[in-house]
Amino acid sequence: MNLIRPHPFPVFTATEPLTAAITAQPVNLKAPNGKEYLQPTGIFIDNEFVQATNPKGTITSIDPATELEIVKVQAAMAEDVDKAVKAAKRALKSPSWKKLPATDRGKLMAKLADLMESEQELLATIDAWDNGKPYSVALNEDLPEAIGTIRYYSGWADKTHGQTINTTPEKFAYTLRQPIGVVAQIIPWNYPLSMACWKLGPALACGNTVVIKAAEQTPLSILVLGTLIQKAGFPAGVVNIINGFGREAGAALVQHPLVDKVAFTGSTATASQVMKMAAPTLKDITLETGGKSPLLVFEDSDLEQAVKWSHYGIMSNQGQICTATSRILVQDSVYDKFVAKFRSQVKEVSKIGDQWDPSTFQGPQVTREQYERILSFVDIGKSEGATLVEGGCAHTGSQGKGFYIAPTVFTDVSSSMRIYREEVFGPFVVIRTFSTEEEAIDAANDTTYGLGAAVFTKDLERAHRVAAEIEAGMVWINSSQDCDFRIPFGGVKQSGIGRELGEAGLEAYTQVKAVHVNMGNKL
């Protein structure tokens, strides 16, 4: 995502008269796997796809496997963001949403999940085409997670509640859990639909209204989701979807005076700017940002499993995972054996290919910019004196095109090296040794990040002891990256603020109101 720049905003109200919007026409597309569909290209406001203020301002979606254009979609400007936010504000106050029984709100969400399930192959096709991830992964991993998240939170819609509080006989006190209001949600490109559903699910379950901005690198599938939101019967303005560049649409959305909360997933650098722009109006904020997650392998671990999970933890999804376990720390007594087995795993499993080949494990990186960034870190690693043992180069696609990179492994790294400390966000891993448990914990915590971590050991006491000491929002014991929408997700330090998923995810989208009832206290 482009870094967000501050955008000056006048004061707006939600009651200004509406002007007639021009409908944006969809485009007929045929994906490389033969799937044909209508791709919306406009901005989704008030349950309609409308043209942007400047219809010539567009975002081009590129197939990262062929480097060819898929389609252009319209990019929102500040004026379009204003329209979307006002639509969300009107919906928040409209009886069709505000007075809708919570159980019925859950039914709408359940219907949306059912509609997504009925279009699972199409949605997976779009994410694979637009993002570069293998179609098999989008279909069998990403979409079930996205659908499951919406379905999970549909069940929570009528299960959020306040409490009564015992004080004195002269007072009856209780609390209400109420929606925060209009929520701005900015999602990343690595899991386009999954990340959208992580945010939409709890926000809608709690009765908020939403303006959600997709990543400019992957603008397509969320627009198709808009057609399903229409079909499910959500009132107009409850969910509004925009595409746009961070410097324009993102800045306008974060700073808009009618936005009550911002939820952002992306880089730590951009998150810090989001915080700055949200600060003048003290907006509620949830951030899920970068990581340089450690994976610890102790000498008593099941080495075969440690190797397989370590490989999956960094090389799946082209290494484009915020929680990727990109720093592997191995006890010195098994280090050589682990490295040899890990290299074999890379050679055997990390088959590089286009999205549509069923045997592909690793597709292209999402954009040329990301591709070039990863290759630049290869040069940095070499210049710092680390040993390159696998990859470290571009991989030529079947058509001589595509943003492919060979899985890259560095050893002989030190804690001062940039490749050890900075997030690369690709199929790029560093491996180093440790001697003792204390040394392993110190090395794991020697980072500004704190998103995820993994520990491999058969010693149950050690597993729990180390998990408690690692400074991270999540710790996997004898696995890596097996997230679950029922379990809280989030980081500490510079990896974020707040939690998503699970029951904890609801807390980010409600506010507590205390009500004091005088039952006879006279002055």
Residue, then its C-alpha position, 0 to 999 in steps of 0.5 A: m500500500n502507498l503511504i497515506r498522506p494527510h488530507p485536509f477535510p472540511v466539516f461534513t454532515a450526514t444530512e446533506p442532500l443527495t445528488a443522482a449517482i451515475t451507475a458504473q457498468p460491469v465488464n465481462l471477463k473470462a479467467p484463465n481457468g475458463k470461469e466467466y463472470l461480470q466484474p463490477t468496476g465502480i464504487f459500491i455506495d448505498n447498495e449501488f455500483v456508481q461511477a467515481t467523481n473522476p471516472k478517468g481515475t482508475i486502478t489497473s489490476i495486473d495478473p502477476a503471472t503474465e504481467l498482463e492487464i486484467v481490468k481497470v476499476q475506478a479509484a475513489m477520490a476524497e469526494d467519493v469517500d465523503k459520499a460513502v461515509k455519509a451513506a454509512k452514517r445515514a444507515l447507522k441511524s436508519p431504523s432498517w438497521k438500527k432497529l433491526p433485531a440482532t437475531d435478524r442481523g445474524k440471519l442477514m450475515a448467515k445468508l451472506a455466508d451462504l451466498m459466498e459459499s455458492e460462489q466459492e469457485l468464482l471468488a477463489t478464481i478472482d483472488a487467484w487471478d488478481n493476487g497470484k496465489p494458487y487457485s487450489v489454495a484460494l479455493n480450499e483454504d482462503l474461501p472456507e476461512a472467509i465464509g467461516t468467519i462471516r458464518y461464525y460472527s452471524g451467530w454472535a449477533d444476538k449474543t453480545h450483552g451488557q451486565t447488571i452491577n450490584t451497588t446499593p439498594e438505592k441504585f440500579a446500574y447496568t451497562l449496554r454494549q452498543p456499536i461504535g458507529v461508522v467504521a473505516q476498514i482498510i485491508p491488505w492484498n495478501y488475503p483479499l477476501s479473508m481479511a475483508c471478512w475478518k473485519l466485516g464479520p465482527a463489525l456487522a455482528c455488533g451493528n456498526t456500518v462500514v466503509i471498507k477500502a480494498a488494497e489497490q493491488t487486489p481490487l477485484s474480489i471485494l467488488v463481487l462481494g458487494t453484489l452478494i451483500q446486495k443479494a443478501g438483503f442488507p439495507a443500503g449504506v450498511v456496507n460501502i466498498i471503495n477502491g482507491f490509492g492510500r495517499e488519496a482515498g485512504a487518507a480521506l477515509v481515516q481523517h473523515p470527521l464522521v468516521d468513528k473507528v479505523a481498522f487497518t491491516g498493513s505495514t507498520a510504517t503506514a499504520s503509524q501514519v494512520m495513527k497520526m491522522a486518526a489522532p486529531t479526532l481521537k478515533d478508536i483504532t485497531l491495527e494489525t501490522g508487520g512481523k518478523s516472527p521467530l520459530l524455535v526448534f529445540e533438540d528434543s523436537d520431532l525434527e521431521q514435523a519441525v521441518k515441514w511446519s517451518h517450511y509451511g510457516i514461511m513459504s506458503n502464500q509466497g511468503q506474503i504473510c504478516t505472521a510468517t515465521s521468517r526467523i528460524l532459531v535452531q538448537d545447535s546440536v540439531y542445526d546441521k541436520f535441520v538445515a539439510k532437511f529444510r533445504s530438501q523440503v524446499k526443493e521437494v515441496s516449493k514447486i513454482g508455477d502459475q495459479w492454475d496448475p494444481s501442482t503449484f505450491q508457490g505462485p508469483q509475488v503480487t506485484r513487481e514492486q514486491y518482487e523487486r523488494i525481495l530481490s533487493f534483500v537478497d543483495i543486502g544479505k550477501s553484502e552483510g556476509a550471510t551465506l545464501v544456501e538456497g534461491g536468491c534469484a528470480h525464477t522464469g515463468s513458463q511464458g517468460k513473464g511473471f513476478y516469480i522468486a526462487p525460495t530463498v534461505f540464508t544461514d550464518v546470520s547475526s542479529s545485527m543484520r537487516i535480513y534478520r531484523e526487517e520484514v521482507f514479506g516473501p519466500f525468504v528465511v534466515i536460520r541461526t543457532f542457539s544453545t540454551e532455552e534462555e538464549a532462544i527466548d532472548a533471541a526470539n524477543d530481540t525484535t521491534y515486532g511481536l505478532g506471532a511465534a512458534v515453538f517445537t519441543k516434546d517437553l510439555e513444561r518447556a513448551h508452556r514456559v517458553a510460550a509464556e516468555i515470548e513477546a508475541g500476540m500468538v504462539w504456536i506450539n508444534s505448528s505454524q500459521d494454523c490460524d482459526f477464526r474462533i481464536p483471537f489474532g493480533g500482536v504486541k509491540q510494533s505489530g499492532i493494537g487490539r485483537e481480531l477474530g474470536e469473541a475478542g474481536l467483538e470488543a473492537y466494535t462495541q462500546v460500553k455505556a453505563v446507566h445509573v438508575n436512582m431507586g430512592n436516593k433523595l437529596 
